[in-house]
Structure formats: structure tokens, C-alpha cells
Amino acid sequence: MEDAPMKLYTNLFSPNARKVHAVAHALGIELETHTVDLRAGEQRTPEYLALNPNGKVPTLVDGDTVMWESNAIMCYLAGKGDTELWPKSAKRYDILRWMFWESNHLTNTLNVLFGQKFFSGGNPDQKVVERATKDFRKHAKVLDAHLANNTYVTGDTLTLADFSVGVAFGYAVPLELPLEGLDNINRWWTAFSATDSGAILLPG
């Protein structure tokens, strides 16, 4: 008897959900997807909160295992087999470094800009936008300098770090992210987003 497919509770409006979809595609893993209606508040129902008490997407269910937090889900999926995306070597620590960096720096500014763009009723607070945009630019310069000597985020091969970091740049156009002069980021992102899995990070 074949194992039941893993279930992913998701909504592609969420950048964090989108990067899990992209990694699953890169790994060739088919997931049974369940779209959570965020506008209707389905993420706040008792049934969903029993799976993810944070009331957010994505959430992965694999038998008795329930995983939330997108970066953890990505590691869990990649850990199902042998893959260069999540190599069984000390390189994992470098991958984790950039995944933590993404969640602590890029995502913080992305969330602010995302909220002002899509949840401000058409009246974004320009001071908040300017401050978040300035912070984004500061963090992006760190990545750009790093990519001067690296093809991908952690070296010469694509890893989970690229998906974790890359999702922010998938929203560069709708969020009007300032990428001018960040030549290394633009080179990396242009190549990565042209792949089948990288393209999933692009909204729309």
C-alpha cells in the first residue's frame, strides 16, 4: 500500500506558502493541496488552529506529523531524500544561516511593505513605506556583496537558501523594491527565476 500523500494547507497569496510550493516542485514531490480561504478567515477556525495555532499558512501534514513555519517545511520536504538543495554535509549550516537571515531581516521588511501595499485600503503610510524600503535596501546590499563571489546564495549550486531568500525578490515589481545598482542580485535572480521552480516564486 502506498503512503498517503502529504497535505499542504496553503494559499498562494502568501509568499511563505509560495516558496514551499517551489521547493516541492524542485524536489518532484506531489502534495495534496488544500487552499485556506484567508479572506474568509478560514485560518482562524478551530479546525485550522488545531493544526497551526499561529493561524497562518502554510501547514504541512504528513501522517501524524504536523509542520508549520515555511522554512522548517522546506527542510522537512528536502530531508525526505538525497538532494543538493539540502546536502548531508556541513553546508547545511550555511544554508540555515541564510534562511535565518531571510526570516529575521528580509521577511520583516517584506511584511511591512506587503501590509502597506495590500491591506492599507489604498492609503499606505508613506513614512512607514519609506522606512521599510530603506531597511530592505540595507539588507539587500549585504546579499549583493555576498553574491559577488557566489553563483547562488551558498555557493555554486542551488539550495534551499535560494528559495528562502528568493521569494522576497519575486515580489519586487508589486512592492516596488529598489533593486537599482544591485547587479549581483539582479544576475542571480534573473537566472533563478527563469527556472521552472524559481518561477513559482513569482506572484500571479
FIRO-413602 format. One line per field, with one value per residue (C-alpha): x, y, z; residue number from 1. Coordinates in Angstrom, 2 decimals. Layout:
N
u	(X | ...);
v	(Y | ...);
w	(Z | ...);
k	(NUM | ...);
% end
This chain:
204
u	(0.00 | 1.36 | 1.75 | -0.92 | 0.29 | 1.38 | -1.20 | -0.29 | -2.67 | -1.78 | -2.72 | -0.53 | -1.24 | 1.27 | 4.96 | 5.80 | 3.38 | 4.68 | 8.26 | 7.10 | 5.32 | 8.51 | 10.67 | 8.18 | 8.27 | 12.08 | 12.11 | 9.46 | 7.19 | 3.45 | 1.43 | -2.28 | -3.05 | -5.88 | -6.38 | -7.12 | -9.51 | -7.68 | -10.22 | -12.99 | -10.90 | -10.60 | -7.15 | -8.82 | -11.29 | -10.90 | -10.21 | -7.32 | -5.93 | -5.75 | -3.19 | -1.43 | -2.08 | -0.49 | -3.39 | -1.10 | -0.18 | 1.47 | 0.94 | 2.12 | 0.52 | 2.42 | 0.61 | 0.92 | 3.49 | 2.26 | 4.74 | 4.36 | 6.87 | 7.73 | 11.49 | 11.03 | 8.61 | 11.16 | 13.83 | 11.40 | 10.50 | 14.12 | 15.06 | 12.87 | 15.71 | 19.19 | 19.33 | 21.83 | 19.12 | 19.74 | 23.04 | 24.02 | 27.16 | 28.36 | 26.98 | 23.61 | 24.78 | 25.47 | 22.07 | 20.46 | 22.42 | 20.85 | 17.40 | 17.59 | 18.87 | 15.91 | 13.36 | 14.92 | 15.73 | 14.21 | 10.86 | 10.43 | 10.68 | 8.71 | 5.84 | 5.67 | 5.64 | 3.19 | 0.79 | 1.02 | 0.50 | -2.36 | -4.02 | -3.99 | -7.23 | -5.34 | -3.89 | -0.41 | 1.53 | 4.34 | 6.66 | 6.28 | 6.87 | 9.96 | 11.44 | 10.80 | 12.15 | 15.32 | 15.70 | 15.17 | 17.88 | 20.29 | 19.72 | 19.80 | 23.26 | 24.52 | 23.21 | 24.51 | 28.04 | 27.88 | 26.70 | 29.69 | 31.65 | 28.85 | 26.65 | 23.91 | 23.32 | 25.50 | 27.95 | 27.92 | 24.74 | 21.10 | 19.97 | 17.02 | 18.65 | 17.91 | 14.20 | 14.08 | 15.78 | 14.44 | 10.76 | 11.23 | 12.54 | 9.60 | 7.55 | 9.96 | 7.53 | 4.28 | 6.16 | 8.36 | 11.54 | 14.59 | 16.97 | 18.86 | 22.61 | 22.34 | 23.93 | 24.77 | 21.25 | 19.80 | 22.10 | 21.27 | 17.54 | 17.19 | 18.78 | 16.97 | 13.51 | 13.89 | 13.90 | 10.62 | 10.84 | 12.14 | 9.27 | 6.81 | 8.16 | 6.68 | 3.13 | 0.37);
v	(0.00 | 3.39 | 6.05 | 8.73 | 11.97 | 14.77 | 17.52 | 21.17 | 23.80 | 26.81 | 29.98 | 31.26 | 34.84 | 34.13 | 34.41 | 31.83 | 29.33 | 30.06 | 29.10 | 25.73 | 25.05 | 25.97 | 23.61 | 20.75 | 21.25 | 21.27 | 18.04 | 16.38 | 15.88 | 15.88 | 17.36 | 17.18 | 20.88 | 22.48 | 26.19 | 28.10 | 30.98 | 33.79 | 36.47 | 34.40 | 33.86 | 30.10 | 30.28 | 31.34 | 28.46 | 25.99 | 23.21 | 25.03 | 26.41 | 22.83 | 22.25 | 25.61 | 27.68 | 30.70 | 30.87 | 31.23 | 29.34 | 27.11 | 24.00 | 20.53 | 17.31 | 14.07 | 11.30 | 12.11 | 14.83 | 18.41 | 21.07 | 24.83 | 27.60 | 27.62 | 27.23 | 24.23 | 22.67 | 23.17 | 21.38 | 18.59 | 18.01 | 18.10 | 15.71 | 13.03 | 12.09 | 12.97 | 16.34 | 19.13 | 21.52 | 20.24 | 18.33 | 15.99 | 17.95 | 20.93 | 23.12 | 22.80 | 25.29 | 27.89 | 27.22 | 27.67 | 30.88 | 32.45 | 31.06 | 32.64 | 35.85 | 35.88 | 35.37 | 37.95 | 40.67 | 40.38 | 38.99 | 41.64 | 44.43 | 42.46 | 42.02 | 45.75 | 46.60 | 43.78 | 45.10 | 48.67 | 47.59 | 45.15 | 45.86 | 49.64 | 50.26 | 52.10 | 54.60 | 53.41 | 55.30 | 56.76 | 57.20 | 53.52 | 52.57 | 54.77 | 53.35 | 49.74 | 50.40 | 51.87 | 48.81 | 46.49 | 48.28 | 47.97 | 44.23 | 43.72 | 45.27 | 42.55 | 39.88 | 41.68 | 41.85 | 38.16 | 37.19 | 38.94 | 35.75 | 33.19 | 31.94 | 31.04 | 32.07 | 29.35 | 28.71 | 27.10 | 25.05 | 25.86 | 25.15 | 25.81 | 29.14 | 30.41 | 29.63 | 31.10 | 34.34 | 34.45 | 34.74 | 38.37 | 39.25 | 37.54 | 40.45 | 43.13 | 44.55 | 44.76 | 46.01 | 48.38 | 47.08 | 49.23 | 46.90 | 49.52 | 49.02 | 45.63 | 43.90 | 40.65 | 40.19 | 41.00 | 38.48 | 35.75 | 36.44 | 36.67 | 33.24 | 31.61 | 32.95 | 31.64 | 28.05 | 26.15 | 26.02 | 29.57 | 30.92 | 29.67 | 32.36 | 34.99 | 36.05 | 36.00);
w	(0.00 | -0.97 | 1.68 | 1.66 | 0.05 | 2.31 | 2.70 | 2.35 | 3.69 | 1.65 | -0.16 | -2.98 | -1.94 | 0.84 | -0.12 | 2.55 | 1.06 | -2.42 | -1.54 | -0.18 | -3.48 | -5.34 | -3.28 | -3.62 | -7.39 | -7.43 | -5.43 | -7.58 | -4.57 | -5.21 | -2.39 | -1.75 | -1.51 | 0.43 | -0.18 | 3.02 | 2.34 | 4.11 | 3.21 | 4.76 | 7.89 | 7.48 | 9.08 | 12.35 | 12.59 | 15.48 | 12.98 | 11.37 | 14.63 | 15.89 | 13.12 | 13.26 | 16.39 | 14.68 | 12.24 | 9.24 | 6.08 | 5.11 | 7.23 | 6.21 | 7.43 | 6.87 | 8.70 | 12.39 | 11.75 | 11.52 | 10.45 | 10.27 | 9.52 | 5.83 | 6.21 | 8.50 | 5.99 | 3.20 | 5.24 | 6.09 | 2.45 | 1.30 | 4.10 | 2.54 | 0.19 | -1.01 | -2.71 | -3.29 | -2.13 | 1.43 | 1.35 | 4.15 | 4.96 | 6.95 | 4.15 | 5.87 | 8.48 | 5.81 | 4.27 | 7.69 | 8.24 | 5.17 | 5.95 | 9.41 | 7.83 | 5.46 | 8.22 | 10.53 | 8.01 | 4.54 | 5.65 | 8.34 | 5.78 | 3.19 | 5.65 | 6.30 | 2.60 | 1.88 | 4.51 | 3.27 | -0.34 | 0.08 | 3.43 | 3.82 | 1.95 | -0.75 | 1.73 | 2.65 | 5.29 | 3.20 | 6.17 | 7.03 | 3.39 | 3.14 | 6.34 | 5.30 | 1.81 | 3.31 | 5.55 | 2.59 | 0.63 | 3.57 | 3.85 | 0.08 | -0.07 | 2.28 | -0.08 | -3.16 | -1.74 | -0.86 | -4.34 | -5.91 | -5.22 | -5.39 | -8.22 | -5.76 | -2.16 | -0.65 | -3.46 | -6.89 | -6.52 | -5.88 | -2.30 | -0.02 | 0.82 | -2.69 | -2.30 | 1.18 | 0.17 | -3.38 | -2.56 | -1.49 | -4.94 | -6.57 | -5.24 | -6.45 | -9.00 | -6.96 | -3.89 | -5.92 | -4.32 | -5.15 | -6.99 | -8.98 | -8.84 | -7.15 | -10.11 | -8.37 | -7.04 | -10.44 | -12.13 | -9.60 | -9.52 | -13.32 | -13.73 | -10.80 | -11.64 | -15.20 | -13.91 | -13.55 | -9.77 | -9.38 | -11.49 | -8.88 | -6.54 | -8.86 | -7.90 | -10.46);
k	(1 | 2 | 3 | 4 | 5 | 6 | 7 | 8 | 9 | 10 | 11 | 12 | 13 | 14 | 15 | 16 | 17 | 18 | 19 | 20 | 21 | 22 | 23 | 24 | 25 | 26 | 27 | 28 | 29 | 30 | 31 | 32 | 33 | 34 | 35 | 36 | 37 | 38 | 39 | 40 | 41 | 42 | 43 | 44 | 45 | 46 | 47 | 48 | 49 | 50 | 51 | 52 | 53 | 54 | 55 | 56 | 57 | 58 | 59 | 60 | 61 | 62 | 63 | 64 | 65 | 66 | 67 | 68 | 69 | 70 | 71 | 72 | 73 | 74 | 75 | 76 | 77 | 78 | 79 | 80 | 81 | 82 | 83 | 84 | 85 | 86 | 87 | 88 | 89 | 90 | 91 | 92 | 93 | 94 | 95 | 96 | 97 | 98 | 99 | 100 | 101 | 102 | 103 | 104 | 105 | 106 | 107 | 108 | 109 | 110 | 111 | 112 | 113 | 114 | 115 | 116 | 117 | 118 | 119 | 120 | 121 | 122 | 123 | 124 | 125 | 126 | 127 | 128 | 129 | 130 | 131 | 132 | 133 | 134 | 135 | 136 | 137 | 138 | 139 | 140 | 141 | 142 | 143 | 144 | 145 | 146 | 147 | 148 | 149 | 150 | 151 | 152 | 153 | 154 | 155 | 156 | 157 | 158 | 159 | 160 | 161 | 162 | 163 | 164 | 165 | 166 | 167 | 168 | 169 | 170 | 171 | 172 | 173 | 174 | 175 | 176 | 177 | 178 | 179 | 180 | 181 | 182 | 183 | 184 | 185 | 186 | 187 | 188 | 189 | 190 | 191 | 192 | 193 | 194 | 195 | 196 | 197 | 198 | 199 | 200 | 201 | 202 | 203 | 204);
% end
